[in-house]
Amino acid sequence: MWGPQLLGLTAAGASAEARRGRAANGRRGGASCGTSGRRWRAGGGECGRACAAWLEGAALRPQQRGADGEQGAPQTSRGPGGGLSCPRLPPYHGRNMGNFKGHALPGSFFLLFGLWWSVKYPLKYVCRKNKNACYLGSRAGFQRLEFIEGIIKAVFALIGMIAEQFVPDGPHLKLYNYEENHWDHLLNWQHATMYLFYCISGLVDIVAYGTNALPVAMDRMMLSLAVFVEGFLFYYHIHGRAMLDLHVHQLLLVAIFGAAICIFLEVFFRGSIVLEMLRTSLCILQGSWFWQIGFVLYPPNGSPEWNQMDHNNMMFLTMCYCWHYAFAFLILAVNYTIVSWRVRSKIKQTQSVEMGLLKTAERDQESEDEI
């Protein structure tokens, strides 16, 4: 009576021991993941994430069928140490990891606007305090500048959208590849969407300052939404990246969302020089960091690549990010000093001319009295 039960317990124990032995071998040997024809030696957690990603994508990608009409099962193999392995993952066509030019182009746009704002807002602030110092101190003069800035913003954004779509390896307005059943160049489409909202912001500036048909704060509101959409897209843009790649883009998100919050506050505190200068510094930081990302992830001219898994590289780039921000503040300080000096020099020249004319008028009056 007890024999079958004892045999069952013994068999269950042996099965459990076998499972524990296989798990131990897997931990010692690591897991072998095949991704797009490449084999990676990784820990169990990394392999599990890769398998989960493959299984999640399997629901979206049609299974390849064999000659007998059955769905092809994923191929498996054992790792170098005898451990269990993940399925050999089929190639994922929907991912385009970008290039150096793709980061240099938006970086140049943000740098140009940041440098322009570092001159415009100090000039606006100083001229507001000394209205007779320059012609641009009038409200009409700055409205013309805002109108021209809106045109330039819309043109730059349009150039960015065209570049993302029609580069040699771009999507050329094709979002889905029906022949191979996968999304086509989603990275380019995300960048084009970012440029689209900046183009809308430029058009709002043109209408707001060209016709006075929109509320005064609508330009800041639309710019805040454009920057927020940029951060929103980039937040889901970095999923599944390597450690260093993920880190540099997370640092970029700090500047993006910081600028979005700052511009949103300008809707309610319009004309605040503190918020305007803070926004300018974050714009310069964003532009210079785009260039830094390009040099780190896609080094030009055959430069050596950065180790994506080295924690020391993360520490250095975090420190380098702070240096970029310090450089942005240095640019603000230099431009503010130059603008203030030029305006004050013009004020002194104007006062000297006025004093000379006043003295001449007094002499003429004295001569007439003597006659």
Summary of the structure (lengths in Angstrom):
residues: 371
radius of gyration: 31.3
end to end distance: 146.7
largest distance: 146.7
contacts: 1078
relative contact order: 0.09
helix: 70%
strand: 5%
